[in-house]
Amino acid sequence: MVEVMFNFNPSDSVDSVDDRHLPNRARAHVRGAAPHTVFDFVCDLDQLPRWNTAVVDVVSRPNSLARGAVWKVAMRDGPLQWVSRSTVVEYDPDAMVFVYRSGTDDGNDSYTEWRWSTTAEGDDTIVEVSWRLVPRTALRRWLMAPYRARRLRGEVPASLAALVREFTIQQRPDGRLTPDAHTTVLGVWAHPDDEAYLSATLMHRVRAAGGRVVVVTATLGGAGLDSMIPEDAKAVRHRELKAALAAVDVHEHHVLGHADGGCTDVALSEGADQIEDLIREVRPDVIITFGPDGITGHLDHVAVSRWTITAWQRTGLGELLLATMTDEFRMEHEGLHELLGISMGPPLQSVPEHDVALRVVPSAEERARKRLALDAHHSQTAPLAELLGYTAFHDWWVDECFRAPSRADLAWAAPAPATGAAS
């Protein structure tokens, strides 16, 4: 979990950027990790590009983090790129406190002071960070400091969430998720049946452990039945969706109400606002959705992916996992995919096995549950089962694979300004 308190608000006067005394603060909860381990990772400059969403590369590093030591990193914020120069103010590995000042490497003496610390909470670790912008020139004071203050509202939570994810992924080397009664999963999908193909087993496993699952569907798929008018088709597919979710014991569902095939016409800020509101309401441990490829390239899938990644970067709540195909799966079923014509855009994308952060392999009981969920989407799956044969159809999308978002994914879905979501 990531919690953030901002003392700068876009409606504040510009003077408040320089004159306020309390810094901005944020904290993250890293489960099952020792505080010294997390502190060492935070202070390992070579690891910065892995979790700091603004750092592209480490340009130079000191031999040690002694007071006055300097390092430089290449930074990116949307179209802006620059080299940042940081100087150590305090480094105390025993107290697990790291303080430094960062500014542009151009001689300007404006800076941001950062303070990182880690503390134990039971078997877990709390990471706390505070930062204070100190603009020293008129341009920085009136233009760049307010801009960076606003941008940090998204960067800091996203970086902390990425930091938490590093340890979450490290703790499941076998690619397994062990849910419990405290686990909450939020699935965000485009159409009815997306959730069944890509996450039915995961949803059932979480619910069987006593956890909570909430599903979001962007459109009810009114264009998905050629023989019906859109309103009738939506009613059919909505009934099927409810039955499919019930088959895996999921009863919390939200429909965003967008037009089938029209998600790309929805402004990014609007779609992201809807997802952000739900993330803040549900406060999930794990969020699952499409990657930017949309699995099949369907433009509704791609749009939903962008809304969700954007909303997640705004909130920093939970771990984000993106549904994916492995290289092995894609090649094994290449002929089937060509027969079905599932690619609706560029060639299907996949990842090597070592990039899979979570693989959900169903037991016999879980496979039976997934079959029930898919069969419930009768209008969509029955024709495929008839074409391929029932057994062959259900032997197709068995395992459910997810990957962590990459830096390219986060840049692609750069946070859009919120228009109505809670802050």
C-alpha positions in Angstrom: 0.0 0.0 0.0 1.2 3.5 -0.8 -0.1 6.6 1.1 0.7 10.1 0.1 0.2 13.6 1.7 0.8 16.6 -0.5 1.3 20.0 1.0 1.2 21.6 -2.5 -2.0 21.9 -4.3 -2.3 23.3 -7.9 -4.6 25.9 -6.5 -2.0 27.1 -4.0 -0.2 30.4 -4.7 3.2 30.1 -6.3 4.8 31.6 -3.2 3.8 28.6 -1.2 6.2 26.4 -3.2 9.2 28.3 -1.7 7.8 29.5 1.6 6.1 26.5 3.1 8.0 24.7 5.9 6.3 21.3 5.9 7.6 19.0 3.2 5.5 16.6 1.1 5.4 13.1 2.5 4.6 9.6 1.3 4.9 6.2 2.8 4.8 2.6 1.4 4.2 -0.7 3.1 6.5 -3.5 1.9 5.3 -6.9 3.1 7.7 -9.6 4.3 10.9 -7.6 3.8 13.4 -6.5 6.3 13.9 -2.7 6.7 17.7 -2.9 6.1 17.1 -4.9 2.9 14.7 -2.3 1.6 16.9 0.6 2.7 20.0 -0.9 0.9 17.9 -1.3 -2.2 16.7 2.3 -2.1 20.2 3.6 -1.7 21.7 1.3 -4.4 22.0 3.9 -7.2 22.4 1.3 -9.9 18.8 0.1 -9.1 17.2 3.6 -9.5 16.0 3.0 -13.1 14.2 -0.1 -12.0 11.8 1.6 -9.7 12.1 5.4 -9.9 9.8 6.2 -12.8 11.6 9.5 -13.7 15.1 8.1 -13.8 16.2 6.8 -17.3 19.8 6.0 -16.5 22.6 6.5 -14.0 25.2 8.8 -15.6 27.8 8.7 -12.8 28.1 7.4 -9.2 30.4 8.0 -6.3 32.5 5.3 -4.6 30.6 5.7 -1.4 27.6 7.7 -0.1 29.7 9.8 2.3 28.4 13.3 3.0 29.1 15.6 0.0 29.3 12.6 -2.5 27.7 13.4 -5.9 26.0 11.3 -8.5 24.2 12.2 -11.7 21.2 10.6 -13.4 19.4 11.1 -16.7 15.8 12.2 -16.0 12.6 12.3 -18.1 9.3 13.9 -17.5 7.1 13.6 -20.6 8.9 15.6 -23.3 11.4 17.1 -20.9 14.8 15.5 -20.4 17.7 16.6 -18.3 20.6 15.5 -16.1 20.0 15.7 -12.4 23.0 16.2 -10.0 22.5 14.9 -6.4 24.6 15.6 -3.3 24.5 13.5 -0.1 23.5 15.4 3.0 23.2 12.5 5.3 23.7 8.7 4.9 23.2 6.6 8.1 22.7 2.9 7.3 22.3 2.1 11.0 19.5 4.5 11.5 18.3 3.8 7.9 18.1 7.5 6.9 19.2 8.9 3.6 19.1 12.6 2.8 20.2 14.3 -0.4 19.7 17.4 -2.5 18.9 17.1 -6.2 19.0 19.8 -8.9 19.7 20.3 -12.6 23.3 19.9 -13.6 23.5 23.4 -15.1 24.9 25.5 -12.3 21.4 26.6 -11.1 21.4 26.4 -7.3 17.7 25.6 -7.0 17.2 22.1 -5.5 14.8 19.6 -4.1 15.7 18.0 -0.7 14.8 14.4 -0.3 14.7 12.3 2.9 14.2 8.5 2.8 13.9 6.2 5.8 12.8 2.7 6.5 11.4 1.2 9.8 10.1 -2.1 10.9 6.4 -2.9 11.4 6.1 -6.5 12.5 7.6 -8.6 9.7 7.1 -5.8 7.2 8.8 -2.5 6.4 7.5 1.0 6.1 9.3 3.2 3.6 8.9 6.9 4.2 10.0 9.7 1.9 9.6 13.5 2.2 10.7 16.2 -0.2 10.9 20.0 -0.3 11.3 22.1 -3.4 13.6 25.1 -2.9 13.6 27.3 -6.1 16.3 30.0 -6.0 15.7 31.9 -9.2 12.6 33.7 -10.6 12.1 31.2 -13.4 12.3 28.2 -11.2 10.1 29.9 -8.6 7.3 31.0 -10.9 7.4 28.2 -13.6 9.5 25.1 -13.0 8.8 24.5 -9.3 5.0 24.6 -9.6 5.2 22.3 -12.6 7.5 19.8 -10.9 5.4 19.9 -7.7 2.4 18.9 -9.7 4.2 16.2 -11.6 5.6 14.7 -8.4 2.0 14.1 -7.3 2.1 11.2 -9.8 5.8 10.3 -9.9 6.3 9.7 -6.2 3.3 7.3 -5.7 4.2 5.5 -9.0 7.8 5.1 -7.9 6.9 3.8 -4.4 4.4 1.4 -6.0 7.2 0.2 -8.3 9.5 -0.2 -5.3 6.9 -2.3 -3.5 6.5 -4.4 -6.6 10.2 -5.2 -6.7 9.9 -6.9 -3.4 6.5 -8.5 -4.2 7.9 -10.1 -7.3 11.1 -11.2 -5.6 9.0 -13.0 -3.0 7.3 -15.2 -5.6 10.2 -16.7 -7.6 7.9 -19.6 -8.7 5.5 -17.1 -10.2 2.7 -18.0 -7.8 0.3 -15.8 -5.8 -0.8 -17.1 -2.4 -3.9 -15.1 -1.6 -5.5 -14.9 1.8 -8.6 -13.3 3.4 -6.9 -9.9 3.3 -6.2 -10.0 -0.5 -8.2 -7.6 -2.7 -8.0 -7.9 -6.5 -9.4 -5.4 -8.9 -9.8 -6.5 -12.5 -10.3 -3.9 -15.2 -11.4 -5.2 -18.6 -13.1 -4.0 -21.8 -15.8 -6.6 -22.7 -17.8 -9.4 -21.1 -15.6 -12.6 -21.4 -12.2 -10.8 -21.2 -12.2 -11.5 -17.4 -13.0 -15.2 -17.9 -10.3 -15.9 -20.5 -7.6 -13.9 -18.7 -8.3 -14.2 -15.0 -11.1 -16.7 -14.1 -8.7 -19.0 -12.2 -7.0 -16.1 -10.4 -10.4 -14.7 -9.3 -11.7 -18.0 -8.0 -8.4 -18.7 -6.1 -8.6 -15.3 -4.4 -12.3 -15.8 -3.5 -11.7 -19.4 -2.3 -9.1 -18.0 0.1 -11.6 -15.5 1.5 -10.3 -12.5 -0.4 -12.2 -9.9 -2.3 -12.5 -9.5 -6.1 -14.0 -6.5 -7.9 -14.4 -6.6 -11.7 -14.8 -3.5 -13.9 -16.2 -3.8 -17.5 -15.9 -0.8 -19.8 -18.6 -1.8 -22.3 -21.3 -4.5 -22.3 -20.4 -5.4 -25.9 -23.6 -4.2 -27.8 -21.9 -4.8 -31.1 -21.0 -8.4 -30.3 -24.1 -10.1 -31.6 -24.9 -9.5 -35.3 -28.4 -10.9 -35.0 -29.5 -8.4 -32.3 -29.9 -4.7 -32.0 -27.2 -3.3 -29.6 -29.6 -2.8 -26.6 -30.8 -6.4 -26.8 -27.2 -7.7 -27.3 -26.0 -5.7 -24.2 -28.8 -7.3 -22.1 -27.8 -10.8 -23.2 -24.1 -10.2 -22.6 -24.8 -8.6 -19.2 -26.7 -11.7 -18.1 -23.9 -13.9 -19.3 -21.3 -11.8 -17.5 -23.2 -12.1 -14.2 -23.4 -15.8 -14.6 -19.7 -16.1 -15.5 -18.7 -14.1 -12.4 -21.0 -16.1 -10.2 -19.3 -19.3 -11.4 -16.1 -18.1 -9.7 -17.9 -16.6 -6.7 -17.4 -12.9 -7.8 -20.3 -10.6 -7.0 -18.9 -7.1 -7.1 -19.1 -5.7 -10.6 -19.0 -2.2 -12.2 -20.0 -1.4 -15.7 -18.6 1.9 -17.1 -21.2 2.1 -19.8 -19.0 3.0 -22.8 -20.0 2.1 -26.4 -18.7 -1.2 -27.8 -15.9 -0.3 -30.2 -15.9 3.3 -28.8 -13.5 3.3 -25.9 -10.8 5.0 -28.1 -13.3 7.9 -28.4 -13.3 8.4 -24.7 -10.9 11.1 -23.5 -8.0 9.6 -21.5 -8.7 11.9 -18.6 -12.3 10.7 -18.5 -11.5 7.0 -18.6 -8.7 7.3 -16.2 -10.9 9.3 -13.8 -13.4 6.5 -13.7 -10.7 3.9 -12.9 -9.0 6.2 -10.4 -12.2 6.6 -8.5 -12.7 2.8 -8.3 -9.1 2.2 -7.3 -9.4 4.7 -4.4 -12.7 3.2 -3.4 -11.6 -0.5 -3.6 -8.0 0.1 -2.4 -6.8 -3.2 -4.1 -3.6 -5.1 -3.3 -3.4 -6.2 -7.0 -4.8 -4.6 -10.1 -5.0 -6.7 -13.3 -5.7 -5.4 -16.8 -4.4 -5.6 -20.4 -1.0 -4.5 -21.4 -0.7 -1.8 -24.1 -0.9 -4.5 -26.7 -4.4 -5.4 -25.5 -3.6 -9.1 -26.0 -5.4 -9.1 -29.3 -4.8 -5.5 -30.4 -8.5 -4.7 -30.0 -8.6 -0.9 -29.6 -11.1 -1.1 -26.7 -8.6 -3.3 -24.9 -5.8 -0.9 -25.6 -7.8 2.1 -24.4 -8.7 0.3 -21.1 -5.1 -0.6 -20.6 -4.1 3.1 -20.9 -6.8 4.3 -18.6 -5.8 1.8 -16.0 -2.1 2.3 -16.1 -2.7 6.1 -16.0 -5.0 5.8 -13.0 -2.6 3.5 -11.2 0.3 5.9 -11.7 -1.9 8.7 -10.2 -2.8 6.7 -7.1 0.2 4.4 -6.5 -2.2 2.0 -4.8 -1.6 -1.7 -5.1 0.5 -3.8 -7.5 -0.3 -3.5 -11.2 -0.1 -6.7 -13.3 -0.7 -6.8 -17.1 -2.1 -9.9 -18.8 0.2 -11.3 -21.3 1.1 -14.3 -23.5 4.4 -16.1 -23.2 6.5 -16.7 -26.3 5.9 -20.5 -25.8 2.1 -20.1 -25.7 2.0 -17.8 -28.7 4.1 -20.1 -30.8 2.3 -23.3 -29.7 -1.1 -21.8 -30.7 0.1 -19.8 -33.7 -2.0 -21.8 -36.2 -5.1 -21.6 -33.9 -4.7 -17.9 -33.6 -4.5 -17.5 -37.4 -7.5 -19.7 -37.8 -9.5 -17.6 -35.4 -8.1 -14.3 -36.6 -7.7 -13.1 -33.0 -5.2 -10.4 -33.9 -7.0 -7.2 -34.6 -3.9 -5.0 -35.1 -0.2 -5.6 -35.2 1.2 -9.2 -34.8 0.4 -10.7 -31.4 2.9 -9.8 -28.7 4.4 -12.1 -26.1 7.1 -12.2 -23.5 9.8 -14.7 -22.5 9.1 -16.9 -19.5 11.5 -15.0 -17.3 9.4 -11.8 -17.7 6.3 -13.5 -16.2 5.7 -12.0 -12.8 2.7 -14.2 -12.0 1.6 -17.5 -13.7 -1.7 -18.9 -12.4 -1.7 -22.7 -13.1 -5.2 -24.1 -12.3 -5.9 -27.3 -10.4 -8.5 -29.7 -11.7 -11.2 -28.0 -9.7 -10.1 -24.6 -10.8 -10.1 -25.7 -14.5 -13.7 -26.8 -14.0 -14.6 -23.4 -12.6 -12.9 -21.7 -15.5 -14.9 -23.9 -17.9 -18.1 -22.8 -16.2 -17.1 -19.2 -16.5 -16.3 -19.4 -20.2 -19.4 -21.5 -21.0 -21.5 -18.8 -19.3 -20.5 -16.4 -22.1 -22.5 -18.7 -24.4 -23.0 -16.2 -27.2 -19.3 -15.7 -27.5 -17.7 -19.0 -26.6 -20.2 -21.6 -27.9 -19.4 -20.9 -31.6 -15.7 -21.3 -30.8 -16.3 -24.5 -28.9 -18.3 -25.9 -31.8 -15.6 -24.9 -34.3 -12.7 -26.3 -32.4 -14.4 -29.0 -30.4 -15.3 -28.5 -26.7 -12.2 -30.1 -25.3 -9.8 -28.4 -27.6 -11.4 -25.0 -26.9 -11.0 -25.5 -23.1 -7.4 -26.7 -23.6 -6.5 -23.4 -25.2 -6.3 -20.6 -22.6 -5.6 -22.6 -19.5 -2.8 -20.8 -17.6 -3.1 -17.1 -16.8 0.1 -15.1 -17.1 0.8 -11.6 -16.0 3.9 -9.3 -16.2 4.9 -6.2 -14.4 4.6 -2.9 -16.3 7.8 -1.7 -18.0 9.1 1.8 -18.1 7.9 2.0 -21.7 4.4 1.1 -20.5 4.4 3.8 -17.9 5.7 6.4 -20.4 3.0 5.3 -23.0 0.3 5.9 -20.4 1.7 9.1 -19.0 -0.7 10.4 -16.3 -3.4 12.6 -17.7 -4.6 15.5 -15.5 -7.5 14.4 -13.2 -10.7 16.2 -13.9 -13.0 14.8 -11.2 -11.3 12.0 -9.3 -10.5 12.3 -5.7 -7.1 13.5 -4.8 
